[in-house]
Amino acid sequence: MSGRASPSTLARAGLLIGPVTYLAMVSWVIVARAAYPFQLEWMEGGSLQHMLRLKAGLPIYGPPGLEFTAFQYPPLYYYVAALVAKLPGMAGFLPLRVTSVVAALGCIASIVLIIRKQTSSLYWGIVGAGLFVATFRQGGAWFDIARVDMLFVFLLLAAQVALLHGRTGRIWAGVLFGLAFYTKQTAFLVVVPLVAVMIWRCGFLAGLQLALPFAAIAAGSTAFEQWRSGGWYAYYVFGLPKQHALVKPLLEQLAVRSAKLLETVPVAAILGAAYAVLGRREAWKRGAEVTAVFVLALAALSFGAKLTYGSYDNVSIPFFAALSIALGLAGRWLEGRLTSESRRTTMLMACVAQFMILGFDIKKQIPTEADRKAGEALVQRLKRIDGDVLIPAHGYLAHQAGKAMFAHEIALLEVQGEFSEGGFIRNPEFEASLRNEIAVRRFSAVILDGEPQMWQPVFDTYESEPLAYPDDRTFLPITGMRTRPNVWWTPP
């Protein structure tokens, strides 16, 4: 019957429901928890402390100790968040979360632009970016978390957008890759293969146009921070990450973790692989090999991080960004290549199924009223204590109670080799310092989540009292390591 839409046309329209639905779901989650005053993820408090130190004019990188120990990341994310904190109404975690959300929006826009530039299809750009949004939960529900990841991935994607726009674009890409390196040092692993393919495909000068701005910013920022920190910057940013052990047995873990990573994105992975094998000649004609290398570099970044001890779902975000680009490229190629109406409809319906597989429970991503009340009650209890309180994994709670913050537990464990091949190594100097602080009654209370060896001086001297919660789920972070203050230690 004339005027009746074909099955593939209906499937094409139906496929757009996925991106729209997930964008609405993720937006709801982000808005619902934006003003939550407590940690959504257990290291957010450490990010807040870094930002607050910058606002106070204090250094980030210096000798590790109980007062403060830096995370192992370059500082650009904290600098940006400190600028956002100057805006009216920005307090607590909000500047950090706003920075991450804006970066996440930049990621979405960049994926659309990359796919559209390579395929001339806005439709498949939207579908590809929609897949990235749909992997929100698989990537740790991380779009608004006060951590460096979203800014890092955005700068990488924005650099690739620039790279697709000729000579001037290559220079801007180098600048953006340099800023990505100033956010997270693993950007280097993406830039090196891209410089190589630019030299191979476009000539030595093209490679230099990308490499020189990157090198200038990467080397310049490193030299500046190294000078500013009195030599400590390199210890945190390059020395500590090198100590991270790989999971064993390596090949077995690679297979297991790869399978787990791919199990929620089977359709996108199959279509992306099919395009890489069968569509490579057409991609070569369109000059898409630079984007192909970028996609592979992002994927390798995630798979490599998955093999390090202590990694979490957030390390998968670059892979999901890469897969989203691959889906957009593959979908456009297949839609033009499949002449059969039934096959084209099948391919589109498979993409619809991919979005359905990624469904998640919105409620589980949002803190409850019981979580908020438990946090408020704990802060009020802290306010009633005279003197300093040490809360290593949640120092921001002491800050909310008007007290001093001390070093985050994860940073202290890092410098004592917790994630190295040999595991935790007792630091006599740190232990002596802690015992001295306890002997002079520096802390009126110490609140711990568990009993890591690092706090043995506390266990030897103080008396414990368990903290009570309504149930075993209340006041746990929404994502990341599920931990909360559990034991209250006080002088006898």
QUIPE-V114633 format. One record per residue. N is the residue number from 1. PSI is psi in whole degrees, -180 to 180 (NA if undefined). OMEGA is omega in whole degrees, -180 to 180 (NA if undefined). NEAR is the number of other ideal C-beta (glycine too) atoms within 8 Angstrom. Layout:
n->{N;N}
psi->{PSI;PSI}
omega->{OMEGA;OMEGA}
near->{NEAR;NEAR}
This chain:
n->{1;2;3;4;5;6;7;8;9;10;11;12;13;14;15;16;17;18;19;20;21;22;23;24;25;26;27;28;29;30;31;32;33;34;35;36;37;38;39;40;41;42;43;44;45;46;47;48;49;50;51;52;53;54;55;56;57;58;59;60;61;62;63;64;65;66;67;68;69;70;71;72;73;74;75;76;77;78;79;80;81;82;83;84;85;86;87;88;89;90;91;92;93;94;95;96;97;98;99;100;101;102;103;104;105;106;107;108;109;110;111;112;113;114;115;116;117;118;119;120;121;122;123;124;125;126;127;128;129;130;131;132;133;134;135;136;137;138;139;140;141;142;143;144;145;146;147;148;149;150;151;152;153;154;155;156;157;158;159;160;161;162;163;164;165;166;167;168;169;170;171;172;173;174;175;176;177;178;179;180;181;182;183;184;185;186;187;188;189;190;191;192;193;194;195;196;197;198;199;200;201;202;203;204;205;206;207;208;209;210;211;212;213;214;215;216;217;218;219;220;221;222;223;224;225;226;227;228;229;230;231;232;233;234;235;236;237;238;239;240;241;242;243;244;245;246;247;248;249;250;251;252;253;254;255;256;257;258;259;260;261;262;263;264;265;266;267;268;269;270;271;272;273;274;275;276;277;278;279;280;281;282;283;284;285;286;287;288;289;290;291;292;293;294;295;296;297;298;299;300;301;302;303;304;305;306;307;308;309;310;311;312;313;314;315;316;317;318;319;320;321;322;323;324;325;326;327;328;329;330;331;332;333;334;335;336;337;338;339;340;341;342;343;344;345;346;347;348;349;350;351;352;353;354;355;356;357;358;359;360;361;362;363;364;365;366;367;368;369;370;371;372;373;374;375;376;377;378;379;380;381;382;383;384;385;386;387;388;389;390;391;392;393;394;395;396;397;398;399;400;401;402;403;404;405;406;407;408;409;410;411;412;413;414;415;416;417;418;419;420;421;422;423;424;425;426;427;428;429;430;431;432;433;434;435;436;437;438;439;440;441;442;443;444;445;446;447;448;449;450;451;452;453;454;455;456;457;458;459;460;461;462;463;464;465;466;467;468;469;470;471;472;473;474;475;476;477;478;479;480;481;482;483;484;485;486;487;488;489;490;491;492}
psi->{130;146;-6;130;140;159;-38;-33;-42;-41;-38;-43;-40;-32;-31;-17;-35;-59;-42;-44;-48;-34;-40;-43;-48;-38;-41;-46;-48;-45;-40;-28;7;-43;7;121;-1;173;132;-24;144;-13;0;-38;-35;-40;-42;-42;-40;-46;-42;-35;-41;-44;-33;0;20;151;155;-45;122;-173;131;143;178;-31;-48;138;130;154;169;29;152;168;2;-41;-42;-36;-46;-45;-37;-34;-43;-34;-16;-14;151;139;1;113;164;-135;-14;-46;-39;-42;-39;-42;-44;-41;-45;-40;-40;-42;-39;-37;-47;-49;-40;-39;-43;-47;-39;-48;-43;-39;-37;-25;-11;24;110;-36;-51;-22;-42;-42;-45;-47;-34;-37;-40;-43;-40;-23;14;-53;-38;-26;15;9;54;-4;-30;12;143;66;169;-14;-46;-39;-41;-51;-39;-46;-37;-47;-41;-37;-39;-37;-47;-37;-22;8;47;-160;-52;-39;-37;-38;-46;-35;-42;-40;-47;-38;-36;-41;-35;-41;-34;-8;-43;125;-16;-4;-29;-36;-19;-38;-41;-52;-30;-41;-42;-46;-30;-41;-43;-42;-39;-7;164;-40;-41;-41;-40;-38;-30;-44;-40;-48;-40;-49;-39;-45;-43;-48;-40;-45;-39;-46;-41;-49;-34;-44;-45;-32;4;29;0;-21;-50;-33;-46;-47;-30;-37;-51;-45;-32;-21;-12;129;154;149;150;149;139;-52;-39;-44;-35;-44;-46;-46;-31;-44;-41;-38;-36;-15;-24;-6;47;-41;-48;-40;-42;-45;-40;-42;-40;-41;-40;-35;-50;-25;14;-34;-42;-38;-39;-42;-33;1;33;4;-29;-43;-37;-44;-39;-46;-45;-37;-42;-45;-44;-35;-46;-45;-38;-43;-33;-25;0;148;131;10;158;-178;-26;-25;-12;-10;-46;-38;-44;-35;-44;-45;-34;-42;-44;-40;-43;-44;-44;-43;-44;-42;-46;-39;-37;-26;-33;107;-22;131;-42;-41;-39;-40;-41;-44;-44;-40;-31;-38;-38;-44;-36;-43;-37;-35;-32;9;147;162;114;-42;-35;-10;1;128;149;171;-33;-38;-47;-45;-38;-42;-44;-40;-39;-41;-41;-37;-39;-37;-28;-5;134;132;-179;150;130;118;83;-37;-5;48;-23;-26;-40;-40;-42;-26;6;20;171;147;148;178;144;142;-40;-35;-40;-41;-37;-48;-12;21;20;-34;13;176;-40;-10;-169;133;124;133;104;-38;-45;-43;-40;-41;-44;-43;-36;-43;-37;-40;-36;11;44;-38;125;-21;150;127;118;157;-36;-145;60;149;-30;-29;22;-40;-32;-45;-32;-23;-41;165;145;152;123;145;136;138;159;-36;-177;5;-20;136;24;146;151;-34;174;-157;127;91;155;163;126;-31;133;115;130;155;144;NA}
omega->{-177;179;-180;-178;178;178;-179;177;178;179;179;178;-180;-179;-180;178;-180;179;-179;-178;-178;176;178;-179;-178;178;179;180;-176;-180;-176;-176;-177;-175;178;-170;-177;-175;168;-179;-163;178;179;180;176;176;178;-180;177;-179;-179;177;177;179;-179;-180;-179;180;175;-173;180;-180;179;180;-177;-179;178;174;-175;167;-174;-179;169;-166;-170;180;-179;176;-179;-180;178;175;178;-179;179;-180;-180;176;-178;180;179;-179;-170;180;179;-179;177;177;-180;-179;179;177;178;176;176;176;-179;-180;-178;179;176;-176;179;-178;-179;179;-177;-174;-174;-178;175;-179;-178;172;178;179;180;178;178;177;178;178;-177;179;-179;-177;180;177;177;-175;-161;-170;-176;-177;-178;177;-171;-164;-174;177;179;-178;178;-179;176;-179;178;177;179;175;180;-176;-178;-175;169;-172;179;178;179;178;178;177;177;178;-178;175;176;177;176;177;179;176;179;-168;-180;175;179;-177;176;-174;-175;179;178;176;180;-178;176;178;-179;-174;-171;178;-175;-179;179;177;178;180;176;-171;-173;177;178;-178;-179;-179;-179;-179;-179;179;179;180;180;-178;178;178;-176;-176;-178;177;-176;-175;-178;178;-178;-169;-179;-176;-177;179;180;-179;-176;-179;173;179;-178;-10;-167;-176;179;180;177;180;-177;-176;175;179;179;-180;-175;-172;180;-180;-174;-177;180;180;-180;180;178;179;179;178;-180;-177;-172;-176;-173;-180;178;178;179;180;-179;-179;-176;-176;177;176;179;179;177;179;180;179;177;180;180;178;-180;-179;177;179;178;-177;178;-178;175;-179;179;-175;-177;179;179;-175;176;178;-180;174;179;-179;178;176;-179;179;179;179;-178;-179;179;-180;-178;-180;178;-175;-178;-178;180;179;-178;180;178;178;179;179;-180;179;175;177;175;179;179;178;-180;-180;-173;-179;178;-179;-178;-175;-178;-179;-175;177;-179;176;177;176;-179;-179;179;178;180;179;180;178;179;178;178;-179;-177;-179;174;177;-177;175;179;177;-168;-178;-176;-176;179;178;176;178;179;179;178;-178;-178;172;176;-174;178;-176;-177;179;179;177;-180;-176;176;169;-177;-175;-180;-179;-177;-179;-174;178;-180;179;-176;-178;178;-178;179;178;180;179;178;179;180;-179;-179;179;178;-175;176;176;172;-177;-175;176;-179;-179;175;-178;-176;-175;-180;177;176;-178;-178;-170;-173;176;-173;175;-178;174;-177;175;180;179;-174;178;-174;176;170;176;180;-177;-178;-179;-176;-176;-180;176;-174;-175;-179;-179;-179;178;-180;NA}
near->{3;3;3;5;5;7;8;10;8;9;13;10;8;9;12;12;9;16;15;9;9;14;10;8;11;11;8;9;14;11;7;7;13;11;5;9;8;11;11;14;15;12;12;15;15;12;16;14;14;13;14;10;11;13;8;6;4;6;7;11;12;10;4;10;9;10;5;10;10;12;12;8;10;11;12;11;14;12;9;10;14;12;7;12;11;6;7;3;5;10;6;6;12;11;14;14;12;11;14;17;13;8;12;12;8;11;14;11;9;13;17;13;10;16;17;12;9;10;12;3;10;7;8;15;16;11;16;18;16;15;19;13;12;11;15;14;9;11;12;14;11;16;11;12;17;12;13;10;12;17;14;13;13;13;14;16;14;11;14;13;12;12;14;11;9;5;7;7;11;14;11;12;14;17;11;13;18;15;11;14;16;11;14;11;10;8;14;9;11;15;13;8;11;15;12;10;11;14;11;5;9;7;6;6;7;13;13;8;12;18;11;9;15;15;10;9;14;12;8;8;13;11;8;8;13;10;7;9;12;6;7;11;12;10;10;12;14;9;9;12;9;6;10;11;9;8;9;5;5;9;6;7;11;10;8;8;12;10;8;7;12;9;7;8;16;10;11;14;10;8;16;13;8;11;14;9;7;5;13;8;6;8;13;9;6;7;7;10;10;13;13;10;12;14;11;10;12;14;12;9;13;16;13;9;10;12;12;12;8;7;8;8;9;12;10;14;14;13;13;15;15;14;15;15;15;15;16;18;19;13;14;12;13;13;11;6;7;9;5;6;8;7;9;14;11;8;13;14;9;10;16;13;9;15;16;8;10;14;4;9;5;9;5;7;12;10;9;7;5;9;12;12;8;12;12;8;8;12;11;9;8;13;8;5;10;3;8;9;14;11;12;12;13;13;15;13;16;15;13;10;12;5;9;6;11;11;13;14;11;11;13;15;12;12;10;12;10;9;11;10;5;5;7;10;8;7;8;6;6;13;11;8;10;12;10;8;10;13;7;6;8;7;11;10;10;12;13;14;10;7;6;9;6;10;12;8;10;12;10;5;10;11;7;8;8;7;10;3;9;5;5;4;4;11;11;9;12;11;11;11;7;6;9;10;14;8;13;10;13;10;7;5}
